[in-house]
Amino acid sequence: MTEETASPRRRFLKLAGGATAAMVLLGSLPRRVWAALPHLSAATNATAKALKYVEDDTKAGPPHKPGEDCSKCVHFSGKPGQAYGPCAIFPGFDVNAKGWCSGFQAKS
């Protein structure tokens, strides 16, 4: 074997190994993206506290009106029937579908 034939073979093996590692990494991304977010807590989140977020809309104070809950808000993007889902007001957290905050805006 000469130096000429060994060098392209080594380059190929390095590229093939790198491509395999990249495919494994990219293949695991969807599972990480769809993983559940941590639940929002007004006790530990300053934004939630400022917006008067509660886990149960029946315990919300004014200006809450009966029937207003996160599942009926334009900012909530959880699927129907889900107990928790993402909210545009609280990025990085899942909110309770039966919760409420003062940022509530009814879906049209």
N, C-alpha and C positions, 0 to 999 in steps of 0.2 A: 504494500500500500504506500502510495506516495503522499506527500503533504497536500498536493492538489486535490485528491479524491477524498481525503479525510476532512478537510476544512468545510466543503459544502455540506457534507453529511452532518457534521457537528452543528452547523448553522441551522440545518433543517430540524434536527432534534431539539435544539433550543427554542426555535419558533413553535414547533409542535407542542412542546411542554408549556410554553407561555400561553398558547391559544387554548389548551385544555384547562389551564388554571383560570383563564378569563371566562370560559364557558361555565365552569363550576361556580364561580363567583356570581356571574350574571343570572345563572339558573336559580340561585338562592334568593335573589332580590324580591321576587313577587311575594314569597312567604313573609319576608320582613316588612314589606310595604303594607300588607293586609293584616298584620298583627294588631291585636286590640290595643287601643291607646289607654293610658291610665285614666281612671275616673276623676272627674273634677270635684274638688272639695272647697267649699267656701271658707272652711277653717284654715286652709293652707294657701289659698290663692287670693292675692290682693285684688285682682280684677273681678273675680267672682264675688268677693265680699263687697266691692264698690257697686256692682250691678245687682246686689241683693239676690244672688243665685240661691235657690233652694232645691233640694232633691225631690220634694213633693209639693206640687203647685197648690195643694189645698192648704198648705201652711204659709203661703206667701202673703205678704202684707200689701198695702196699696202701693202702686196703682194697678195691682193684679185684679183681673176680672175672672169669674168662674168660666171654666172651659179653656182658658189659655194655658197651654203647656208646650214644652219644647218640641214635641212631635208635630205641632201645628204651626211652628215658626219657620219663616223663610231661611233662617240661618242654620237650621238643623238639617243635616244631610244623611241621617240614618235611614235604614230601610223600614218600611211599615212593619209593625209588630216587634221590632227590636227594642230591648229594654234600655240600651245605651247606644249613642251614636255621636259622630263628630259634629261640631258646631263651628261656624265661621268666626264667631265672637271669641271663642276660646280655642285657638289652634293648639294642637298637641294634646288635647284632652277629649275624652268622651263625656257627654252630659247625659243625664237621665232623661229619657223620653217623656217622663211625667214630671220633670222639673220645670222651673220657671226662672227668668231673670228680667230685669227692667229693660233689657234690650229687645224684648219680644216684639215681633212684627208678624202679624197673621199672614199665612199664605193666601194668595188670591185664587 
